[in-house]
Amino acid sequence: MTTPGGPPDIDPGLARERTQLAWTRTAISFAAVGGVVLKKEVIPGLILLCLAPAIWAVGRRAYQRPDRLKIVTGTIVAVSLIALVVAFTA
């Protein structure tokens, strides 16, 4: 995508694909950690398992439209805070 008066986009499409793959990997990681935590603590494990599809969906939707950077930023902050709470309570 090029902006008026700006430099041309050198990597059209590939950067978005890599970002979507990164969100998918993050969701898979949360699911894996949730499964491990679920063996010891039920509630934190279920929270992490429920976050995995939400992370995937928000990341996928946010990068389909480039004007949704605020959604991505808010999601990252929220996921980080939830992960910190789970880490300190488990």
N, C-alpha and C positions, 0 to 999 in steps of 0.2 A: 504494500500500500504506500503510495507516495503522498506527500503533503504538498500543498501549493507553495512554491518558492523554496522548498526544501530539497535535500539530496534524494536521488532515486533509491528505492528499496533494493538493496543488493541481494537479500535473501528472502524473496517473497514466498510465503507459505511454509518454509521449512522451520523457521523459528517458532511459529505457532504449533507446529506438529511436535517439536521437541518439548515445548512447554506443556502441551496436553499429555505427552508421555510422562513428564515429570510429575504432574498431578496424579496420574494413574499409579505411578510407583509410590507416591506418598500415601495414597489410599490403601494400596496393598500392604504397605509397611504398617499403617495403623491397624489394619485387620490382623496382621501377623502378631503384632505386639498385644493387641486386644485378646487374641487367642491364648497367648502365653500368660498374660495377667489373669485371664479368666480361670486358669487352673488354680491360682492361689486366692484371688479376691474376685468375687462374682460381680459386684456393682461397678468397680472401675473397669473391669474387663468388658462388661456390657456397654458401658459408655464409649469405650474405644471402638468396639465393634460397630456401634451405631454411628459413630463419626465417619467411618470409612466410606460408606456410600455418599454421605453428605459432602465430604471433601471432594470426592470424584465428580459429583454432579455440579457443584459450584465452580470448581476449576474448569470443567469442560464448557459450561455455559459462559463463564466470564471471558474466555478467550475466543469465543465465536464472535463476539462483538468487542472491538478494542476500546470502546468508551466505558467499559466496566472495570477499570483498574481499581476503583474504590472498593468494589465488591471483593476483589482478590486480596487487597490489602487488609480489609476487615476480616476476611476469612483466615488469613495467616495469623493475625493478632489473636483472634478468638481460639483457633486451634492451639496456638502456643500457650495461651492462658489455661485452657482445659488440660493440656498435657502437663503443665506445671502443677495444677491442682491434683491431678491423678498421681503424679510422681511423688508428691509430698504426703498424700493420704494413703498410698499403698504400702 
